[in-house]
Amino acid sequence: MKIIKTIAISTFIAATSLLCDAREFQDWSNFRRYHDSNTEVKALPAAERQVVFLGNSITDNWARFRPDFFKQNGYIGRGISGQTTYQFLSRFREDVINLGPRIVVINAATNDVAENTHPYVEDMTVDNISSLIELAQANGITPVLTTTLPAASFGWRKEITGSSDKIAALNKRLEALAKEKGILFVDYYSRLVNPGDETRALNPAYTNDGVHPTEAGYAVMESIIHPVLQNLLAK
């Protein structure tokens, strides 16, 4: 009996240890990424945190490559590489709502199409983005929806095909969604797609890998989004 009890206790301890390890490392939404920064942002004057840019690596790189654009305008970057709209929904309160911005700029779905976390289902991606918009509006934050950037393929997911068609179709749905929700829809796609290229790839003048903009690409995006945001903030 004593041996059985000893085995049971050992099994319990081992199971508890595994659960603790799982709790420590299963941060699917990557809340740890901005935990400390969010605390600092909340302490900033309102004028220095008026706009949050929510996104994936495209937004993540933007804030890293062009920090002055964010700092000088009171813009806060909340992009996390590799993330899908499913993950955006999970961290939206921590990384957007709780920061108290006036505006959130949503750039999403590149990784949905690349199937980073789920098989790509256009309806579900649109529903996720619709939920992000509704969460923002319910909390007094003005959402600005942007196009998914062009991408003919994904270097890390070479088995994914038809991405250009999927992105073009999705952008039509997003434009209709923005109209339905009564919010601004900002078109990066038309300025960044390779003109005259039937594959509808990201213009090589603005990218090194076909998915992520270079600084030149971000300069184009800034020229599009900044006037829109300044007009909104002036109201």
KEKE-3310 file (N, C-alpha, C; in steps of 0.2 Angstrom, whole numbers, plus 5000, padded with zeros to 4 digits):
npx = (5004:5010:5019:5011:5005:5016:5020:5008:5009:5021:5017:5008:5015:5024:5014:5009:5020:5022:5010:5013:5024:5018:5008:5017:5023:5014:5009:5000:4995:5005:5006:5016:5025:5022:5020:5027:5030:5017:5013:5021:5017:5003:5006:5009:5006:4990:4992:5002:4999:4989:4986:4985:4994:4989:4994:5004:5020:5022:5018:5025:5039:5038:5037:5050:5059:5056:5056:5054:5043:5033:5036:5036:5023:5015:5011:5008:5016:5009:5013:5015:5025:5021:5008:4990:4973:4965:4973:4975:4963:4962:4972:4968:4962:4972:4982:4977:4964:4966:4976:4970:4969:4964:4962:4963:4973:4971:4979:4979:4979:4988:4995:4984:4980:4992:4991:4996:4991:4979:4968:4965:4950:4940:4928:4929:4940:4936:4925:4933:4940:4929:4924:4935:4934:4921:4924:4933:4924:4915:4922:4924:4934:4941:4940:4952:4952:4963:4970:4975:4991:4999:5004:5012:5017:5023:5038:5040:5030:5029:5021:5008:4996:4989:4988:4988:4975:4967:4970:4966:4953:4949:4952:4942:4931:4934:4934:4920:4916:4921:4913:4900:4902:4904:4916:4933:4942:4958:4969:4982:4986:4985:4995:5006:5007:5014:5015:5007:5010:5005:5005:5002:5011:5020:5027:5044:5052:5049:5051:5060:5058:5046:5035:5036:5038:5051:5061:5058:5046:5038:5039:5030:5018:5017:5015:5002:4994:4996:4991:4977:4975:4979:4969:4958:4962:4961:4948)
npy = (4994:5006:5008:5009:5021:5030:5029:5035:5048:5052:5052:5062:5073:5074:5076:5088:5096:5095:5102:5115:5118:5118:5129:5139:5140:5140:5152:5157:5168:5177:5186:5190:5198:5212:5215:5223:5234:5239:5243:5254:5262:5265:5274:5286:5302:5306:5311:5305:5292:5290:5283:5266:5253:5238:5222:5210:5203:5213:5225:5224:5225:5237:5247:5244:5247:5260:5269:5283:5288:5283:5287:5301:5304:5300:5287:5270:5254:5238:5225:5208:5196:5183:5181:5178:5183:5176:5176:5190:5193:5187:5195:5208:5216:5218:5223:5234:5240:5242:5251:5263:5271:5283:5279:5264:5255:5243:5230:5216:5197:5192:5181:5173:5169:5162:5152:5150:5147:5141:5132:5141:5150:5160:5167:5165:5173:5185:5187:5187:5199:5208:5206:5212:5225:5228:5227:5237:5248:5247:5251:5264:5267:5272:5262:5259:5251:5242:5237:5220:5216:5214:5197:5185:5173:5163:5162:5154:5145:5137:5128:5133:5139:5150:5162:5175:5177:5174:5184:5196:5193:5193:5207:5213:5209:5215:5228:5230:5226:5237:5247:5243:5244:5257:5263:5269:5264:5259:5259:5251:5241:5244:5253:5246:5234:5225:5233:5228:5215:5199:5190:5197:5201:5208:5223:5222:5233:5237:5227:5213:5200:5197:5198:5206:5223:5234:5248:5258:5253:5255:5269:5272:5267:5275:5287:5286:5282:5291:5305:5302:5298:5310:5318:5312:5313:5327:5330)
npz = (5000:5004:4994:4983:4986:4986:4973:4967:4972:4967:4953:4953:4957:4945:4935:4939:4938:4924:4920:4925:4917:4905:4907:4908:4896:4885:4877:4867:4861:4863:4873:4882:4874:4873:4886:4896:4889:4887:4899:4901:4890:4894:4904:4897:4891:4884:4871:4866:4863:4854:4843:4838:4830:4824:4820:4810:4806:4797:4802:4814:4809:4803:4814:4819:4809:4805:4817:4820:4813:4821:4834:4833:4830:4839:4838:4841:4839:4837:4832:4829:4824:4812:4816:4816:4812:4821:4833:4834:4839:4852:4859:4858:4868:4878:4870:4863:4867:4881:4881:4878:4865:4853:4840:4830:4819:4808:4801:4792:4790:4781:4786:4789:4776:4773:4781:4794:4807:4806:4794:4779:4778:4771:4775:4789:4792:4788:4797:4809:4808:4807:4820:4827:4823:4829:4842:4844:4841:4851:4862:4861:4852:4836:4822:4809:4794:4784:4768:4764:4761:4745:4739:4731:4735:4749:4757:4768:4768:4756:4750:4750:4738:4726:4732:4728:4721:4732:4741:4734:4732:4746:4749:4743:4750:4762:4759:4757:4770:4778:4772:4776:4790:4792:4792:4789:4775:4770:4756:4754:4745:4731:4728:4731:4724:4711:4696:4681:4682:4681:4691:4702:4712:4726:4723:4718:4720:4732:4741:4748:4750:4744:4753:4764:4767:4762:4768:4759:4755:4766:4767:4757:4762:4773:4767:4763:4774:4784:4782:4782:4796:4802:4798:4804:4818:4819:4820)
capx = (5000:5014:5022:5006:5004:5022:5019:5003:5012:5026:5014:5004:5020:5026:5009:5008:5026:5020:5005:5016:5028:5013:5006:5023:5026:5008:5007:4998:4994:5011:5005:5023:5029:5021:5018:5031:5029:5010:5013:5024:5012:4998:5008:5011:5001:4986:4994:5008:4997:4983:4984:4988:4994:4988:4996:5008:5027:5023:5018:5031:5045:5037:5039:5057:5063:5054:5053:5053:5037:5029:5037:5035:5016:5011:5008:5010:5016:5008:5013:5018:5027:5018:5001:4984:4968:4963:4978:4974:4957:4964:4976:4965:4961:4978:4987:4974:4959:4968:4980:4966:4970:4958:4961:4967:4974:4971:4982:4978:4977:4993:4996:4978:4981:4998:4989:5000:4988:4972:4967:4962:4943:4939:4923:4931:4945:4932:4922:4937:4941:4923:4924:4940:4930:4916:4927:4935:4919:4911:4926:4925:4940:4939:4944:4953:4954:4968:4970:4980:4996:5000:5010:5011:5019:5026:5044:5040:5024:5029:5015:5002:4995:4983:4988:4986:4968:4964:4971:4962:4946:4948:4952:4935:4927:4936:4931:4913:4915:4922:4907:4895:4903:4904:4923:4938:4946:4964:4971:4990:4987:4985:5001:5012:5007:5019:5011:5007:5012:4999:5005:5000:5016:5022:5032:5051:5055:5047:5052:5066:5056:5039:5029:5037:5040:5057:5059:5055:5039:5035:5038:5024:5012:5016:5012:4995:4990:4997:4986:4971:4975:4979:4962:4954:4964:4960:4941)
capy = (5000:5012:5008:5012:5029:5033:5030:5040:5055:5054:5053:5068:5078:5074:5079:5095:5099:5096:5107:5121:5120:5120:5136:5144:5141:5140:5159:5157:5175:5181:5192:5193:5202:5219:5216:5228:5240:5241:5247:5261:5266:5267:5280:5291:5307:5304:5314:5301:5286:5291:5278:5259:5249:5231:5218:5205:5205:5219:5230:5224:5228:5245:5250:5244:5250:5267:5271:5290:5289:5281:5291:5308:5305:5297:5280:5264:5248:5232:5220:5202:5192:5176:5180:5178:5186:5173:5178:5197:5194:5185:5200:5214:5220:5219:5227:5239:5243:5244:5257:5269:5275:5286:5275:5258:5254:5236:5227:5209:5192:5189:5175:5169:5166:5158:5146:5149:5144:5138:5132:5147:5150:5168:5169:5166:5178:5191:5187:5189:5206:5211:5206:5217:5232:5229:5228:5244:5253:5246:5254:5271:5268:5272:5258:5260:5245:5243:5231:5215:5218:5209:5192:5179:5166:5164:5158:5149:5141:5136:5123:5137:5141:5154:5167:5182:5177:5174:5191:5200:5192:5196:5214:5216:5208:5220:5235:5229:5226:5243:5251:5241:5246:5264:5265:5271:5258:5262:5255:5250:5236:5246:5256:5241:5228:5225:5235:5225:5208:5195:5186:5202:5201:5214:5226:5221:5240:5239:5221:5209:5193:5196:5198:5211:5229:5237:5255:5261:5251:5258:5276:5273:5266:5281:5293:5284:5282:5297:5310:5299:5298:5317:5321:5309:5316:5334:5331)
capz = (5000:5004:4988:4979:4988:4984:4965:4966:4974:4962:4947:4954:4956:4938:4931:4941:4935:4917:4919:4926:4911:4899:4908:4907:4889:4880:4877:4860:4858:4864:4878:4885:4869:4874:4893:4899:4885:4888:4906:4900:4886:4898:4908:4893:4890:4879:4864:4864:4862:4851:4837:4839:4823:4825:4814:4810:4805:4792:4807:4818:4806:4802:4820:4821:4804:4805:4823:4821:4811:4826:4840:4832:4829:4845:4835:4845:4835:4841:4827:4831:4818:4811:4819:4812:4815:4827:4838:4835:4843:4858:4862:4856:4874:4881:4866:4860:4871:4887:4880:4877:4860:4849:4833:4829:4812:4807:4795:4794:4786:4777:4789:4788:4769:4773:4785:4800:4813:4804:4787:4777:4777:4770:4779:4796:4793:4788:4803:4814:4807:4809:4828:4829:4822:4834:4849:4845:4842:4858:4867:4859:4848:4829:4818:4802:4791:4778:4763:4765:4756:4740:4740:4727:4738:4755:4758:4774:4767:4749:4748:4749:4731:4724:4737:4724:4721:4739:4744:4730:4734:4753:4750:4740:4756:4767:4757:4758:4777:4780:4771:4780:4797:4792:4794:4783:4772:4767:4751:4752:4740:4724:4727:4732:4719:4705:4690:4675:4684:4681:4697:4707:4718:4729:4719:4720:4722:4739:4745:4747:4750:4741:4758:4769:4764:4764:4771:4754:4755:4772:4766:4753:4766:4777:4763:4762:4780:4789:4781:4785:4803:4804:4797:4810:4824:4820:4821)
cpx = (5004:5018:5018:5005:5010:5022:5014:5005:5017:5023:5010:5009:5023:5021:5008:5014:5025:5015:5008:5020:5023:5010:5011:5024:5020:5006:5006:4998:5000:5010:5011:5026:5028:5019:5021:5030:5022:5010:5016:5020:5006:4999:5009:5005:4997:4988:4999:5006:4990:4981:4988:4988:4994:4990:5001:5015:5027:5022:5023:5037:5044:5039:5046:5061:5062:5052:5051:5046:5032:5029:5035:5027:5012:5007:5012:5010:5014:5007:5017:5019:5024:5011:4996:4979:4965:4967:4977:4968:4958:4968:4973:4964:4967:4982:4984:4969:4962:4973:4977:4967:4963:4956:4965:4967:4975:4974:4983:4978:4982:4994:4990:4979:4987:4996:4993:4998:4982:4972:4963:4955:4942:4934:4925:4936:4941:4928:4926:4939:4935:4922:4929:4937:4925:4918:4930:4930:4915:4915:4928:4932:4938:4943:4946:4956:4958:4968:4976:4985:4997:5005:5008:5013:5022:5032:5044:5034:5024:5024:5009:5002:4989:4983:4986:4978:4965:4964:4967:4955:4944:4948:4945:4930:4928:4934:4924:4912:4916:4916:4901:4896:4903:4911:4927:4941:4952:4967:4979:4991:4989:4992:5007:5012:5011:5015:5012:5009:5006:4999:5003:5004:5017:5028:5039:5054:5054:5048:5058:5064:5049:5033:5030:5040:5047:5056:5056:5047:5035:5034:5032:5018:5011:5013:5004:4991:4990:4992:4979:4970:4975:4973:4958:4955:4962:4952:4939)
cpy = (5006:5013:5012:5020:5033:5034:5035:5047:5057:5056:5060:5074:5079:5078:5086:5099:5100:5102:5114:5123:5122:5127:5141:5145:5142:5147:5160:5164:5179:5187:5195:5198:5209:5220:5222:5235:5243:5245:5254:5265:5269:5274:5286:5296:5305:5306:5309:5294:5286:5286:5271:5256:5242:5227:5213:5207:5212:5225:5230:5227:5235:5249:5250:5247:5258:5270:5279:5291:5287:5286:5298:5310:5303:5290:5275:5258:5242:5226:5214:5197:5185:5176:5181:5182:5183:5175:5186:5197:5192:5191:5207:5219:5222:5224:5233:5243:5246:5250:5264:5274:5278:5282:5269:5256:5246:5233:5220:5204:5189:5182:5170:5165:5161:5152:5145:5146:5140:5137:5138:5147:5158:5170:5170:5171:5185:5192:5189:5196:5210:5211:5211:5224:5233:5230:5235:5249:5253:5249:5261:5272:5267:5267:5260:5254:5246:5236:5226:5216:5212:5204:5186:5173:5168:5159:5153:5144:5140:5132:5127:5140:5146:5160:5174:5182:5177:5181:5196:5199:5194:5203:5217:5215:5213:5227:5235:5230:5233:5248:5249:5243:5253:5267:5266:5264:5261:5257:5255:5246:5239:5250:5252:5235:5230:5227:5231:5217:5204:5191:5190:5201:5208:5217:5225:5227:5241:5232:5217:5202:5192:5197:5204:5217:5231:5244:5259:5260:5255:5266:5277:5272:5272:5287:5292:5285:5288:5303:5308:5300:5305:5320:5318:5313:5323:5335:5331)
cpz = (5000:4998:4983:4980:4986:4976:4964:4967:4969:4955:4947:4953:4949:4934:4933:4938:4927:4915:4920:4920:4906:4900:4907:4900:4884:4880:4869:4857:4859:4868:4881:4880:4871:4881:4896:4896:4886:4894:4905:4895:4890:4902:4904:4893:4884:4872:4862:4863:4859:4845:4839:4832:4825:4819:4816:4809:4801:4797:4811:4815:4805:4808:4822:4816:4804:4812:4824:4818:4817:4832:4839:4831:4834:4842:4839:4840:4839:4836:4830:4825:4818:4813:4814:4815:4821:4833:4840:4840:4850:4862:4861:4863:4877:4877:4862:4865:4877:4887:4879:4871:4857:4843:4834:4822:4811:4801:4796:4789:4781:4779:4789:4781:4769:4778:4791:4806:4811:4796:4785:4775:4777:4774:4786:4797:4793:4794:4809:4814:4809:4817:4830:4829:4827:4841:4850:4846:4849:4863:4865:4855:4840:4825:4811:4799:4785:4774:4766:4759:4751:4741:4736:4729:4745:4756:4763:4773:4759:4746:4747:4742:4731:4729:4734:4724:4727:4742:4740:4732:4741:4753:4747:4746:4761:4766:4759:4766:4780:4778:4775:4788:4797:4794:4788:4781:4768:4762:4750:4746:4733:4723:4728:4727:4713:4699:4684:4676:4685:4688:4703:4713:4721:4725:4722:4722:4729:4744:4744:4747:4747:4746:4762:4765:4766:4767:4765:4753:4760:4771:4761:4757:4771:4774:4762:4769:4785:4788:4783:4792:4805:4804:4803:4816:4825:4821:4829)
residu = (MET:LYS:ILE:ILE:LYS:THR:ILE:ALA:ILE:SER:THR:PHE:ILE:ALA:ALA:THR:SER:LEU:LEU:CYS:ASP:ALA:ARG:GLU:PHE:GLN:ASP:TRP:SER:ASN:PHE:ARG:ARG:TYR:HIS:ASP:SER:ASN:THR:GLU:VAL:LYS:ALA:LEU:PRO:ALA:ALA:GLU:ARG:GLN:VAL:VAL:PHE:LEU:GLY:ASN:SER:ILE:THR:ASP:ASN:TRP:ALA:ARG:PHE:ARG:PRO:ASP:PHE:PHE:LYS:GLN:ASN:GLY:TYR:ILE:GLY:ARG:GLY:ILE:SER:GLY:GLN:THR:THR:TYR:GLN:PHE:LEU:SER:ARG:PHE:ARG:GLU:ASP:VAL:ILE:ASN:LEU:GLY:PRO:ARG:ILE:VAL:VAL:ILE:ASN:ALA:ALA:THR:ASN:ASP:VAL:ALA:GLU:ASN:THR:HIS:PRO:TYR:VAL:GLU:ASP:MET:THR:VAL:ASP:ASN:ILE:SER:SER:LEU:ILE:GLU:LEU:ALA:GLN:ALA:ASN:GLY:ILE:THR:PRO:VAL:LEU:THR:THR:THR:LEU:PRO:ALA:ALA:SER:PHE:GLY:TRP:ARG:LYS:GLU:ILE:THR:GLY:SER:SER:ASP:LYS:ILE:ALA:ALA:LEU:ASN:LYS:ARG:LEU:GLU:ALA:LEU:ALA:LYS:GLU:LYS:GLY:ILE:LEU:PHE:VAL:ASP:TYR:TYR:SER:ARG:LEU:VAL:ASN:PRO:GLY:ASP:GLU:THR:ARG:ALA:LEU:ASN:PRO:ALA:TYR:THR:ASN:ASP:GLY:VAL:HIS:PRO:THR:GLU:ALA:GLY:TYR:ALA:VAL:MET:GLU:SER:ILE:ILE:HIS:PRO:VAL:LEU:GLN:ASN:LEU:LEU:ALA:LYS)
# end
